Amino acid sequence: MKRILATMVSALLFGCTGLAVADSHEADGPSFNPVEGWTCNYNDGKGPADLDTTVAAWNEWMDDKGQGDYFAVTMTPNYFGERAFDVAWVGVWRDGNAMGRGADLWINEGGEIADGFSEVLTCDSHANFASQNVKQPAQNDEDPDDDTFVVTFSNCSIREGRTIDEYMAAQEEWKAYADEHGFTGGTWIWWPVYGESDNDYDFKIVSSADDHAAMGANWQLFRE
């Protein structure tokens, strides 16, 4: 797991929130990571520079508390629908134990830092997902220090009469096709766990690209 990082990401949002970091598979089956997503709007008179200051204070607090099992990004929407927001916060824990310990620490000792976020943002949703990696993204060898990227979200459901096992088999076929035909980036399945209401989908598909040019190249490959 990478050390704590907060960065502004240009995101293509078809769903609600997103990003995940996970191992593709464990020896005894699929690997899952707990993910949280907040969707927020800036308070009057506040903006990205204010959030950067608050994030820096949060990073310092997390380092002081020895919290190295949590990865976070901030995301700004490029495409959006009726559930528009200014910025999303997405965090990934190493596992459920780290999530539980981190939540207790935040609730019991993070009040001052939380107040700093509340001065900048008002958040309308806080959801939790189980993230399952199905295609690992390649390392960006051209610029390994670049910590911005593009993420897309799609809400999906299993067709009536079909099963999850059939879908996962189709995912394996797609992964092989994508590798053969030059599609880049990673893919994750996000299974909703806590915090959502009245959702009309079974899971989210989350895909990453190094930048908009790479996302556009994938888009074009769908046409060919």
Buried (B, 14 or more C-beta within 10 A) or exposed (E): BEEBEBBBBBBBBBBBBBBBBBEBEEEEEBBBBBBBBBBBEBBEEBEBEBBBEBBEEBBEBBEEEEBBBBBBBBBBBEEBEEEEBBBBBBBBBBEEEBBEBBBEBBEEEBEEBEEBBEEBBBBEBBBBBBBBBBBBBEEBEEEEEEBEBBBBBEBEEEEEEEEEEEBEEEBEEBBEEBEEEEBBBBBBBBBBBEEBEEBEBBBBBBBBBBBBEBBEBBEEEEEE
